[in-house]
Amino acid sequence: MKRVVVVGDALLDREVVGSSSRLAPDAPVPVVDVEGVRESPGGAALTALLAALDPSVTVALVAPLADDAAGRRLRDLLPGIEVHALPHEGPTRTKSRVRTNGHVLARLDEGGPGTPGGFDPGVLDGVLDGADVVLVSDYGAGTTRDPRVRAALAAVAGRVPVVWDPHPRGGAPVPGTALVTPNLAEARAALGGANGGADGGGDPGVTATRLRERWDVRSVCVTAGADGAYCASGGEVLHLPAVPAAGDPCGAGDRFAATCAVEVARGSSLSQALDRAVRDASAWVAGGGTTGFFADSPVPAPPAPAARTGAARAGGESAAGVVARVRAAGGTVVATGGCFDVLHAGHVGCLEAARGLGDALVVLLNSDASVRRLKGPDRPVVEQGDRERVLRALASVDAVVVFEEDDPQAALADLRPDVWVKGGDYAELPEGDLVRSWGGGVVLLPYLDGRSTTGILGRIG
């Protein structure tokens, strides 16, 4: 089994649930008739618990824990997790939410500061030794600013992947960290804190790229709620579309980071890990966040991605007509390209996700001659007229352009889309600079794991 070591700030969450139908006679505040109190692990403790849900990993938690009633209760709420307590300054950090009639009325914070007290750094080194991945879950109490903790994490980052979920009040990720997962507000704050916010706005992909350079880490994935996630890892920015989910987002960042760490430990590629994490986070929100999880409510699987609403699609419309219509309405034209020989679920998923990035999708399709030069004399299996007809029949596709060259650059120069989308992992795209020359953007989408035309043809043969 793979070993995940979680390092960070733990706390005890309390939810006081009741009903309220009157105001207090001595002050203009609601009176809550308490019906129950639920306690659950929070912060790094919740992250560890979520990682431990995967039966393919074992999980260890390293965090400051006070030796008091709340601290002992927190340990009891982590069955099956190997807990390594660092000395904790002050009482156990506790966050109590008062929830009434389905809404949070107030939150009460107690304890802390929660920074580590005196400890032997060799103890931390020993726990980190043998980890397949280290997950840093920062909740701003000071663990990631402690020089002994930072030294241990910097050393381990040279040996195994480190996934870092940051906090505005925490320490910056150590150089060499494999993946940092800030949300958009955290990412913009991290940039704005350095030069007054000039770097804080704009495209999430640009924000991720700048943070990657600033922190000297391998990858930064900025999560942007319903807009999905944007990952910069040295090449083109990878966009992970999200399924919009109505619900409680509390804990979604922990769910995202835990999934990333587990998938990395299991040997998944970065795009596979992030794709799974986005889907898990969407399902978490739809399931009611921490409240739904600890109430033992089932967490529903997210529905299929939906295309973003835009100008009405006209069947059989030419690419030029689509572009003119969408531009006249102030919309966004998206383009993607490929052979699309033997259309499969991976193709469909990428096309749906690409369409969701704008108001119309134009597919640049390799001609039969182009496919033969690229794939060999036995391809394509399906001739270009049929491939074009199938693509045009998809709800996600607004127009198709067949090109004869080995790459789509000439067709792109004619079309000049606002966004160029490709599926897969690319360090650089040859056509990327061309698209950017007219102010367009480049987005990478993850492939649906296990689906490929080559694999399908191999099974048939």
DAWO-V701804 format. One record per pair of residues at least 24 apart in sequence whose ideal C-beta (glycine too) atoms are under 10 Angstrom apart, sorted by the first residue. I is the first residue (numbers start at 0). J is the second residue. Records with the same first field share a line. If there is no record, write none. Layout:
# DAWO-V701804
I->J, J
This chain:
# DAWO-V701804
0->53, 54, 55, 56, 57, 131, 264, 265
1->53, 55, 56, 57, 58, 130, 131, 132, 260, 261, 263, 264, 265, 266
2->56, 57, 58, 59, 81, 126, 127, 128, 129, 130, 131, 132, 133, 159, 264
3->46, 47, 50, 51, 53, 56, 57, 58, 59, 60, 80, 130, 131, 132, 133, 134, 162, 257, 260, 261, 263, 264, 265
4->47, 50, 57, 58, 59, 60, 61, 81, 83, 123, 126, 127, 128, 129, 130, 131, 132, 133, 134, 135, 155, 159, 161, 260, 264
5->42, 43, 44, 45, 46, 47, 48, 49, 50, 51, 58, 59, 60, 61, 62, 80, 130, 132, 133, 134, 135, 136, 162, 164, 256, 257, 260
6->43, 46, 47, 59, 60, 61, 62, 83, 85, 123, 126, 127, 130, 133, 134, 135, 136, 137, 142, 143, 148, 151, 152, 155, 161, 163
7->42, 43, 44, 46, 47, 60, 61, 62, 63, 134, 135, 136, 137, 138, 139, 140, 142, 143, 148, 163, 164, 166, 169, 256
8->41, 42, 43, 44, 62, 63, 87, 92, 111, 112, 113, 114, 115, 135, 136, 137, 138, 139, 140, 141, 142, 143, 166, 168, 169
9->40, 41, 42, 43, 44, 45, 46, 47, 60, 61, 62, 63, 64, 65, 70, 73, 74, 77, 82, 84, 85, 87, 91, 92, 113, 136, 138, 140, 142
10->40, 41, 42, 43, 44, 45, 62, 64, 69, 73, 91, 92, 93, 94, 108, 109, 110, 111, 113, 138, 140
11->38, 39, 40, 41, 42, 44, 64, 65, 68, 69, 70, 72, 73, 76, 91, 92, 93, 94, 95, 109, 110
12->37, 38, 39, 40, 41, 42, 44, 45, 73, 76, 92, 93, 94, 95, 96, 249, 250, 289, 293
13->37, 38, 39, 41, 69, 72, 93, 94, 95, 96, 97, 106, 107, 109
14->38, 39, 94, 95, 96, 97, 98, 103, 289, 290, 293, 294
15->95, 96, 97, 98, 99, 104, 105, 107
16->96, 97, 98, 99, 100, 101, 290, 294
17->97, 98, 99, 100, 104
18->99, 100
19->97, 99, 100, 102, 104
20->99, 100
28->104, 105
29->97, 99, 100, 104, 105
30->99
31->97, 98, 99, 100, 104, 105
32->99
33->97, 99
34->98, 99
36->95
37->96, 98, 289, 290, 293, 294
38->69, 72, 73, 75, 76, 93, 95, 293
39->73, 76, 250, 289, 290, 292, 293, 294
40->72, 73, 74, 75, 76, 77, 80, 289, 293
41->73, 76, 92, 93, 94, 138, 249, 250, 253, 289
42->73, 92, 94, 113, 136, 137, 138, 139, 140, 142, 166, 253
43->134, 135, 136, 137, 138, 140, 142, 164, 253, 256
44->73, 74, 76, 77, 80, 82, 136, 138, 253
45->76, 77, 136, 138, 249, 250, 253, 254, 257, 289, 292, 293
46->134, 135, 136, 138, 164, 250, 252, 253, 254, 255, 256, 257, 260
47->77, 79, 80, 81, 82, 134, 136, 253, 257, 260
48->76, 77, 78, 79, 80, 253, 257, 292, 293
49->136, 250, 253, 254, 255, 256, 257, 258, 260, 261, 279, 283, 292
50->80, 132, 134, 136, 253, 254, 256, 257, 258, 259, 260, 261, 264
51->77, 78, 79, 80, 81, 257, 261
52->254, 257, 258, 261, 292
53->257, 258, 260, 261, 262, 264, 265
55->261, 264, 265
56->131, 132, 260, 261, 264, 265
57->81, 131, 264
58->82, 134, 257, 260, 261, 264
59->83, 126, 127, 129, 130, 133
60->84, 126, 134, 136
61->85, 115, 122, 123, 126, 127, 133, 135, 142, 148, 151
62->87, 113, 115, 136, 138, 140, 142
63->87, 88, 89, 91, 92, 111, 112, 113, 114, 115, 116, 118, 140, 141, 142, 145, 148
64->91, 92, 113
65->89, 90, 91, 92, 110, 111, 113, 116
66->90, 91
67->91, 93, 110
69->93, 109, 110
70->110
76->293
81->126
83->118, 122, 123, 125, 126, 127
84->115, 118
85->114, 115, 116, 117, 118, 122, 123, 142, 145, 147, 148
86->114, 115, 116, 117, 118
87->111, 112, 113, 114, 115, 116, 140, 142
88->112, 113, 114, 115, 116, 117, 140, 141
89->113, 114, 116, 140
92->138, 139, 140
94->138
96->249, 289, 290
98->290
101->290
103->247, 249, 290
110->140
111->139, 140, 141
112->139, 140, 141
113->138, 139, 140, 141, 142
114->140, 141, 142, 144, 145
115->140, 141, 142, 144, 145, 147, 148
116->145
117->147
118->145, 147, 148
119->147
120->145, 146, 147, 148, 150, 151, 154
121->147, 151
122->147, 151
123->147, 148, 150, 151, 152, 155
124->150, 151, 154, 155
125->151
126->151
127->151, 152, 154, 155, 158, 159, 161
128->155, 158, 159
129->159
130->155, 158, 159, 160, 161, 264
131->159, 160, 260, 261, 263, 264, 265, 266
132->159, 160, 161, 162, 177, 178, 259, 260, 261, 262, 263, 264, 265
133->158, 159, 160, 161, 162, 163, 176, 177, 260, 264
134->160, 161, 162, 163, 164, 178, 180, 253, 256, 257, 259, 260, 261, 263, 264
135->161, 162, 163, 164, 165, 166, 169, 170, 172, 173, 176, 179, 180, 256, 260
136->162, 163, 164, 165, 166, 169, 252, 253, 256, 257, 260
137->163, 164, 165, 166, 167, 168, 169, 170, 171, 172, 185, 256
138->164, 166, 168, 169, 253
139->165, 166, 167, 168, 169, 170
140->166, 168, 169
141->168, 169, 170
142->166, 169, 170
143->168, 169, 170, 171, 172, 173
144->168, 169, 170, 171
145->170
146->170
148->173
149->173
152->176
156->216, 217
159->263, 264
160->217, 218, 259, 260, 263, 264, 269, 272
161->216, 217, 260, 263
162->218, 220, 255, 256, 257, 258, 259, 260, 261, 262, 263, 264, 272, 276
163->214, 216, 219, 256, 260
164->222, 252, 253, 255, 256, 257, 259, 260
165->189, 210, 214, 219, 252, 256
166->252
167->192
171->210, 213, 214, 215, 216
172->210, 213, 214, 215, 216, 219
173->214, 215, 216
174->214, 215, 216, 217
175->214, 215, 216, 217
176->211, 214, 215, 216, 217, 218, 219
177->216, 217, 218, 232, 259, 260, 263, 269
178->216, 217, 218, 219, 220, 230, 232, 256, 259, 260, 263, 269, 272, 273, 276
179->207, 210, 211, 214, 216, 217, 218, 219, 220, 221, 230, 231, 256
180->218, 219, 220, 221, 222, 228, 230, 252, 255, 256, 259, 260, 273, 276
181->206, 207, 210, 214, 219, 220, 221, 222, 252
182->221, 222, 223, 224, 228, 248, 251, 252, 255
183->207, 221, 222, 223, 224, 226, 228, 229
184->221, 222, 223, 224
185->210, 221, 222, 252
186->210, 219, 220, 221, 222, 223, 229
187->221
189->213, 214, 219
202->229, 236, 440
203->227, 228, 229, 230, 231, 236, 238
204->228, 229, 230, 231, 235, 236, 237, 238, 440, 441, 442, 443
205->229, 231, 236, 440
206->231, 236
207->231, 232, 236, 237
208->232, 233, 235, 236
217->269
218->259, 269, 273
220->255, 256, 259, 269, 272, 273, 276, 277
222->251, 252, 255, 256, 273, 276, 277, 280
224->248, 251, 280, 281, 284
225->281, 284
226->355, 356
227->273, 274, 277, 280, 281, 304, 352, 355, 356, 444
228->255, 273, 274, 276, 277, 280
229->273, 442, 443
230->269, 270, 272, 273, 443, 445
232->269, 270, 273, 424, 426, 443
233->426, 427
234->424, 425, 426, 427, 428, 431, 441, 443
235->419, 421, 424, 425, 426, 427, 428, 431, 440, 441, 442, 443
236->440, 441, 442, 443
237->269, 270, 273, 274, 423, 424, 425, 442, 443, 444, 445
238->273, 352, 353, 355, 356, 418, 420, 440, 441, 442, 443, 444, 445
239->270, 273, 274, 275, 276, 277, 278, 280, 352, 442, 443, 444, 445
240->274, 277, 278, 281, 304, 305, 307, 348, 349, 351, 352, 353, 354, 355, 356, 442, 444, 445
241->277, 278, 280, 281, 284, 301, 304, 352, 355
242->277, 278, 280, 281, 282, 284, 285, 300, 301, 302, 303, 304, 305, 355
243->281, 284, 285, 301, 302, 304, 305, 307, 355
244->280, 281, 282, 283, 284, 285, 286, 299, 301, 302
245->284, 285
246->281, 282, 283, 284, 285, 286, 287, 288, 290, 291, 298, 299
247->283, 284, 285, 286, 287, 288, 289, 290, 291, 292
248->280, 283, 284, 288, 289
249->283, 284, 287, 288, 289, 290, 291, 292
250->280, 283, 284, 287, 288, 289, 290, 291, 292, 293
251->279, 280, 281, 282, 283, 284, 288, 289
252->280, 283
253->280, 283, 288, 289
254->279, 280, 281, 282, 283, 284, 286, 288, 289, 292, 298
255->279, 280, 281, 283
256->280
257->283
258->283
267->448
268->424, 445, 446, 448
269->424, 445
270->422, 423, 424, 443, 444, 445, 446, 448
271->424, 445, 446, 447, 448
272->445
273->445
274->348, 352, 444, 445, 446, 447, 448
275->445, 448
277->301, 445
278->304
303->347, 348, 351
304->348, 351, 352, 354, 355, 395
305->351, 354, 355
306->350, 351, 352, 353, 354, 355, 356, 357, 358, 359, 360, 394, 395
307->331, 333, 354, 355, 356, 357, 358
308->355, 358
309->333, 354, 355, 357, 358, 359, 360, 397
310->358, 359, 397
311->358, 359
312->354, 358, 359, 360, 394, 395, 396, 397, 398
313->359, 397, 398
314->391, 392, 397
315->391, 398, 399
316->359, 361, 391, 397, 398
317->361, 398, 399, 400
318->359, 361, 362, 363, 397, 398, 399, 400, 410, 413, 414, 416
319->361, 398, 400, 413, 414
320->397, 398
321->358, 359, 360, 361, 397, 398, 414
322->359, 361, 397, 398, 413, 414, 415, 416, 417
324->358, 359, 397
325->357, 358, 359, 361, 397, 416, 417
326->358, 359, 415, 417
328->358, 359
329->358
330->357, 358, 359, 417
331->356, 357, 358, 359, 416, 417, 418, 440
332->357, 358, 359, 360, 361, 397, 398, 414, 415, 416, 417, 418, 439
333->357, 358, 359, 360, 361, 362, 395, 397, 416, 417, 418, 419, 420, 439, 440, 442
334->359, 360, 361, 362, 363, 398, 400, 407, 410, 411, 414, 415, 416, 417, 418, 419, 420, 421, 434, 439
335->360, 361, 362, 363, 364, 395, 396, 407, 416, 418, 419, 420, 421, 422, 442, 444
336->361, 362, 363, 364, 365, 400, 402, 406, 407, 410, 411, 419, 420, 421, 422, 430
337->362, 363, 364, 365, 370, 386, 390, 407, 421, 422, 423, 452
338->364, 365, 366, 367, 369, 370, 373, 374, 378, 379, 380, 381, 383, 386, 452
339->364, 365, 370, 379, 381, 383, 386, 387, 389, 390, 396, 399, 452
340->364, 365, 367, 370, 374, 378, 379, 380, 381, 382, 383, 386, 452, 453, 455, 456
341->378, 379, 380, 381, 386, 389, 451, 452, 453, 455, 456, 459
342->381, 385, 386, 389, 390, 392, 393, 452
343->447, 450, 451, 452, 454, 455
344->447, 449, 450
345->422, 423, 445, 446, 447, 448, 449, 450, 451, 452, 454, 455
346->389, 390, 393, 422, 446, 447, 450, 451, 452
347->393, 395, 447, 450
348->395, 422, 444, 445, 446, 447, 450
349->395, 420, 421, 422, 423, 444, 445, 446, 447, 450
350->390, 393, 394, 395, 396, 420, 422, 444
351->393, 394, 395, 396, 444
352->395, 420, 422, 442, 444, 445, 447
353->395, 396, 418, 419, 420, 421, 422, 442, 444
354->393, 394, 395, 396, 397, 420
355->395, 444
356->417, 418, 420, 440, 442, 444
357->397, 416, 417, 418, 420
358->397, 417
359->396, 397, 398, 416, 417
360->390, 393, 395, 396, 397, 398, 399, 416, 418, 420
361->396, 397, 398, 399, 400, 410, 414, 416
362->386, 387, 390, 391, 393, 395, 396, 397, 398, 399, 400, 401
363->398, 399, 400, 401, 402, 406, 407, 408, 409, 410, 411, 413, 414, 416, 419
364->390, 399, 400, 401, 402, 407, 410
365->401, 402, 403, 404, 405, 406, 407
366->401, 402, 403, 404
367->401, 403
368->403, 404, 405
369->401, 402, 403, 404, 405, 406, 407
370->405
372->403, 404, 405
373->405, 406
374->452, 453
377->456
378->452, 453, 456
379->452
380->452, 455, 456, 459
381->452
406->430, 433
407->433
408->432, 433, 434
409->433
411->437, 439
412->436, 437
414->439
415->439
416->440
418->442
419->443
420->444
422->446, 447
